[in-house]
Amino acid sequence: MTKQWKLLILTAIGMGCMGVIAQDPAVAEVAAEAADAAAKANPEPTESQLNFLTANNVWMLLCTFMVFMMHLGFASLESGLTRAKNTVNILFKNTGIISIGILTYAAWGFNLMYPGFAEGIAEGSSKFSEFFKFAGPGILNSVESNADAYAYVGGAYGTHTDFLFQAMFAATAATIVSGAVAGRIKLGSFFIFSILYVGIVYPIFGSWTWGYGWLENVGFKDFAGSTIVHSVGGWAALAGVIVLGPRLGKYVGGKVKAIPGHSLPLAAIGVFLLWFGWFGFNGGSVLSADPAAISFVCVTTALAGAAGIAGAIGTSWIFQRHPDLSMALNGALAGLVGITAGADVIAPLWAVVIGLIAGILVVFSVLFFDRLKIDDPVGAISVHLVCGIWGTLAVGIFAPGFGLGPQIIGILAAAALCFPSALLLFYILKLTLGLRVSEDEELMGLDIGEHGMEAYGGFQIWSTQ
C-alpha cells in the first residue's frame, strides 16, 4: 500500500472519530458549558460600550498608520542627507527593517515586552519559555470578538490593535541606527544586528517600564519613548559608528571635511513626514480616544517641534555664521524627541522651553561628535540619543510630581543594557561576517556594490573623492 493511500485512510479514520466525538451528548454538553462560561466571563458590550470601544480603537489604528508612515519619513530623510550613490541601500535597509520589526515582535517581542518581568515573576511565570510564544494567546491566531476586545483593557482598544501599534515602535528603534551607519556597513550584517537588537534588547528594556517592570516601580516616566525608543536606538547607533569608523574622506589631515547629502528637498520631505507621524506616535500613546488628553499631547508635541527649529536656527546662525537647513530640520526632530517622554504631563509653556533647548543641543552635539571623529551622516546620535536623554531629564525638571532621581536611573539603565549589547553584537559581526564593505565598494557606492542597481539611472552619481 502506498504512502498516499495510508495517509488517506488515516485521515478518514480521524475524521470519523471526530464525528463520533462530536455526536457524543456528554462531550457536546461539556462544550456548551465551556461556551457559556466564556460568554459570562466576557459578556457582549452594550451599545454605549461598543461605541466607546469603536472610537478608541479607530483612533489607535489611525495613530498606528501614522507611525507606520514615519518609516517613509526616515527613509526620505536618511536618503536626502547621504550621497546619491547610497540611496538604494538606504531605501532597502528601511524596507527590510519594517519586516524585521513586525515579524520579530510577532514571534516573541510582544510577549517578551508585555506584561514584563515583574508581573511574570509575580504570577510565577518568570521563565523565558513563558514569554517566547507567538504574540501571546489568540493575538494572531484567531478573530477577536467585540466582547474580547472590550475586556482587554477596559474598552480602550483590542489586542490586535495593541500588538500592531507597539510593533511600529519596535521597528523604529532599528531605523534610527540605519542613518548613523549609512554609506559603509554591509547589508547582511546590518540586518542580523537589527534582528537581534530589535528582537531581544528593545523588548527587554521596554518590559522594564511599559511592561510594568522594575523601572516602572521606581517611578521612571517615559510617556512615548524618549528613552525606550529613541535613546535605545541612539545607543545602538553610537556603538555602530564607533565599531565601523568614519566614512572615507570624512576626516582628513586632522580636519572635518563636509560630505553633503545629495537632496535637501528629500530630507525636508522626510522631516515633515516624521512630524506628521509624531502626532500619532505621541497622540496614540494616550492609549485611548480621550479628546482632552489627545489635544493636550498634540499641542505640546507641536510646540516643542516648532521651538526646536527656532533653537537650531538661532544656534547655527550664530556659531556657524550661516543658517543651516540640515540643522533646522534636525532641530525639529530634536524638539519632538525632547517632548516625547513627558508630552502628557508637561505644560505647553515648558514644552516650548524643552524644544528650544533640544534645538540648541542638537547643533552643539553634531559639532561635538564631529570633533571626536564619530561620523554620523544624518545626526541620528545627536537627535535621538542626546535629545532623548534631555527629554527624559526634562520630565523630572518641568513635570509636577516627578523627580530627577527615577529619570536618571532610567537613563543609566538604558545605557547599561543597550550600549554594551549593541557594541558586543557589532564586534561579533565584525570578527565573523565582517561589518564594513570594501574600500572599492564604499568609493563606488553601496547601490552598485551591494545591490547592482542605481537609484537615479543614467546619471554619473559616484566618485572616488
N, C-alpha and C positions, 0 to 999 in steps of 0.2 A: 504494500500500500504506500502510495506516495505521501510526501510530507504535506502537500496541499490538501489531500483528502483527509488526513489525520486532523489537520487544523480545522477543516470544515466540520468534521464530526464533533470535535471537542467544543467548537463554538456553538453548535446546535444543542449539545447536552447542557452547556452552561446556560443558554437562553431558556431551555426547558425548565431547568432548576429554578431560574429566576422567576419564571411564570408560576411555578408551584408555590414558591415562597410568597409571591405577590397575592395568590389566591387564598393563602392561609389566613383565616379570620383573626387568629391571635396576633400574627405579625402585623396585619392591617390595623388592628386596634392599637397596638403599641405605636405604630407610625402616626396614627391620628392623634394620640395623646401627646406625642412629641411636637406635632404641628400646633396643637392648641397651646401648649406651654410656651412655644416660641412666640405665638401671637400675643399671649398675655404679657410676656416679657417686653416685647416691642409692639405695643398697640399702634394701629394706624393713626397718624396725626390728624387732628381736627382741621377744618378748613383754614382757620386762622394760623394754626401751627404750620400747615403746609405752605401758606403764603409767606410766612416768616422764613421758613427753610428755603423757599424758592428765591426770595430776594437776596438772602445771604449767599446762597450757592451761585447765583448768576454773577454777583459782584466778585466773588472769589475766582470764578472761572475767567471772568474778564481780566482780572489782575494777573492771572496765570498766563493768559495770552500776551499781555503787555510785557511781562517779564521774559517770555519767550522771544519777543521782538528785540529785546536788549541784545541778544546774540547777533542779530544783524547789525546792531549799533557797534558792538565790539569788533566784528569783522570789518566794518567800514572804517572805523577809527584806526585800527591797527594797520590795515592796508594803506590808508592815506598817509600815515606817519612813518611808513617804511618805504624802501625803494621798490620801484615798479617791478624789478626782476624777481621779487619775492612775493608778489601779490597772490598768485595761485596757491602758494604754500600757506600763506596766512588764511586764505579762504578755506582751504582744505582742512587745516587744523581746527578752525572754528566750526566747520561742519561735523567733523569727527567727534568733537567734544560734546555736541548735543547727544549723539548716540551713546557715548561713554557715560555721560552724566545720568541720562534717563535709565539706561539698562542696568548699570551697577546699582543705582538707587532702588530699582525694582527687585533686583536679585537678592540684595541683602542690606543696602544702605538705609532704607526706610526703617526696617526693624532694628538695625543697629543704633539708629539715632533716636527712635521713639519706641517705648516710653523712656528709655535711658537707663543707665546702670543703677541709679538709686532706686527707682521703682522696681526694676527687675530683681534686685537683691532683696528688697522688702517683701516681694512675693515668692522668694526662694527660687528665682529663675535667672541667676546671675551667670550661668554658663554661656559661652559664646554660641553653643548649639541652639540655644533658645532664641537668639537674635537673628541668626543666619537662616532665615526662612524667606521664601519668595514673597516679599512685600506684605507679609502678615496674612492672617486668615481672611480669605474672601475678598481682599482688596482688588486683585486682578483675576481671580478665579471664578467670579460669579457676578451676576447683575444685582445691584443693590436695590432693595425696596425702599420706598419713601420712609417706612417705619424704621428701618435700619439706619438710614441717613439721618433721620431726626434724632435717634437715640445716640448717635456717635458722639457729638459734643454739644448736646442741647439745642440742636437745630441750626447751628451756625454754618455748617457745610457738611457734605458727605465724605466718606472715607476715600473714595476715588478722587475727589477734588483735593483733599488734603495731600494725598500722595503726589498728584501732578504738580501742585503749587510748590511743594517742597523739593521736588525733583528739579525744577527750574533753578532753584537756588544752588543746588549741588553742582549743576553744570557750570554755573557762573564762576565758581571758585577756580576751575581749571582754565577758564577763558582768560582770567587775569594773568596767569603765568604765560600764556601764549605770546602776548605782545612783548613781554620783557626779554624773552629768549629768541625773538624773531631774527631771521637772517643767518643763523649759524647752527641750529640744532637739527639733529637727524629726526625725521618724521616718526619712524618706528619707535625710537627711544622716548620721544615726547608722548606718544600715545600710551606706551607702557607705564610711564610715570603717572600720567593722568588717571589711568585705571586704578592704580594702587593708591594714589593720593586722594582722589575724589571718592573712591570706593571704600576706603578704610579710615584715613586720617580725618577727613572732613566730618563724617558722621560720628566718629568717636568724640571729637571736640564738641560737635553740636549736641550730643547727648548730655554733656556736662551742664548745659544751660537749657536749651529748648526742650531737651528730653527729661527735664526735672531732675538733673543730676546734682553733683556737689557744688558747682558754681552757682546754680540757682539757689541752693540752700544758704550760701554765704551772702546772698543779696546782690550778685552781679546782674547788671541791667544792660541788655543789648536788644533793643526792640526789633530791628530788622536786619542786623548783621554787620555793623561797622567792624566788629571783631570776628564774629562767627563766619562771615562770608568774605569780607574784604581783607581783613588782616590775615586770615587763614590763607587766602590766595596770595597776598603780598609777601608773607614769609617764604612761601614756596618760590615766588618769583625772585626774591633776593638770593635764595640758595642756588637756584638755577643759574643766575647771572654770575655768581662767584665761581661756580664749578666750570662753566662754559668759557669764561673770559670774554673780553670785548671783541667787537667786530674788527675785521682787518681795516686798518687805516683810521680807526677812531681816535687813538692816542698816539701821536707821532712827535718825537723829539721832546717829550715832556709836556706837550700842549694838547688841548682838546680840539679836535677837528670836527666841525659840524657835518653831520650826514643827514641832510634834509629829507623829509618824506616826499613822495612823488605827487601827492594830491591833497592839498589842504581843503579843497571843496569836499572831497570824500570824507576826510577827517571830521569836518564840521557837520556833515550829514550824520556821521556816526554818533557824535556827541548829542545832537538833538534827538536822535532815536533813543539813545540811552536815557536822556532826561525824561522823555515821554514814558519809557518803560519804568522809570523810577517811581512814577505816581502809582503804578501797580505794585512795585517792589515794596514801597512803604505803605501805600494805602491798603494793599492786600494783607499786610502784616497786622492790621487791626483784627483780622480773622472773623469779621462779620460785616454786615452792611450798615452798621451803626452810622447814621448820617452825620451826627455831630463829631464823632471821633474821626471819620474819614476826612471830613472837611478840614479839621484841625491839622491832621497829619499832612495833607496835601499842601496846606498853606505854609507850614514850617519847612516842608521839602522845597517848595518853590522859592521861598525867601532865602534859604541857605544856598541854593544853587546860584541865584542871582548875586548874592553877596560874594560868593566865591569868585565869580567873574570879576567883580569890582576889585577885590583884593589882588587877584593875579594881574589884572591890567595895570593897576597903580604900581605894584611892586616891580613888574617887568619894565615898565616905562621909566621908572626912576633908576633902577640898578643896571638894566641892560641898555638904557638910553634909547630905546625904541619900543613901541607897543607890539608885543609878540603874540600873534594869533594862536600859535600852539599852546602858549602859556595860558591865554584866556580860555581856550577850550578845556584844558586840564583844570583850570580854576573852577569851572562849572562843576566838573566831576568831583573835585576836591570838596567843594561845599556840600554836594549831595552825599558823598561818603561820610563827611563830618556830622551831618544831622541824622544819619540813619540809625544810630544807636539810641537816640532819645527823641525821635520825631513826635512821639505821642505824649511826652511829658515836659518838653522844653517850650517856654513861652516864645511867641513869634519874634519879639524884640531880641531875645537871646539867640534865636535861630540865625538872625542876621549877623550877630557878633561871631557865632561859631563858623558860619560860612565865610565871613570876611577873613578870619584868622586862618582858616583852611586854605583860602586862596593865596594868602601871603606865604604860608608854609610850603605850599607845593612848588612855588618858584624857587625859594631858597633850597628846598630839598633836591630838586633836579640839579641845580648848580653844585650842591654839596656832593652828590653821588658821582657827578662827572669829575670832580676834583679827586675823588677816591679811585677813579678809573673803574667804576662799576657802571657798565654800559647797559642802559635800559632805553631802547629806542623810542618807546611810547610814554615813558614816565609812569609806568604801572606801579613801581615800588613807591614812588612819592605819593601818587594819588591814593592807592588802596591800603598800603601799609602805614605810611606816616600819618595820613589824614584819618585812617581807620583808628589808629591809636589816639589821635587827638579827639575824634568824635566820641570815643569810649570814655576818655577822661572828662570830656565836657559834660557828660551826664552827671558826674559827681560834683562838678563845679556849679552848673546852672540849674539842674533839675531839683525841685524841692523834694526832700525825703530820701535822697540818695547821697551816699558818701563816696569819697575818693578811694577809700580802702578796698572795698569789693571790686571797684573798677580796675584798680592796679593789679589786684590778684588775677582777674580775668585776662588782662593783657599779658601778664607774666606766664600764665598757664598756656595761653596760645603760643607764645614764643617758645616755651619749654617743650611743647609737643610738636608743633608744626615745623619750626626751622630745623631742628636736628633730624626729624623724619625725612623732610624733603632733601636735606643735604646728604643723608645716607643713601636715599634712593638714587639721587643723581650720581653720586660717586660709584655706586654699584653698577649703574648703567654705563658709566664712563669706562670702568675697568672690564666690562664684559662685552656688551654690544657696541660700545663706542657711543659718545654723546654728540660730538661735533662733526659736521661734514668736512670734507677735504678742503684745502685752500682753493683748489681749482673750482670746486663746486660753489664755494662761497663767492668767489670773484665772478663766476658766470651767472650766479643767481640760482636759488633753490627751485625756481619754477622749471628750469631746464634740468638742473642736476638731480632733483628728486622726482619730478613729475613728467618731464619730457614734453612740456607744453608752456605756452606763454599766455599771460592774461590779456595782453594787447598785441594780437597777432599782426605781423607786418611792420612792426617798429623795432628799431635797434634800441633795446632798453637796458643792456648790461654793459659794464666796462670793467677794466682791471684796476680802476682807481679806488 
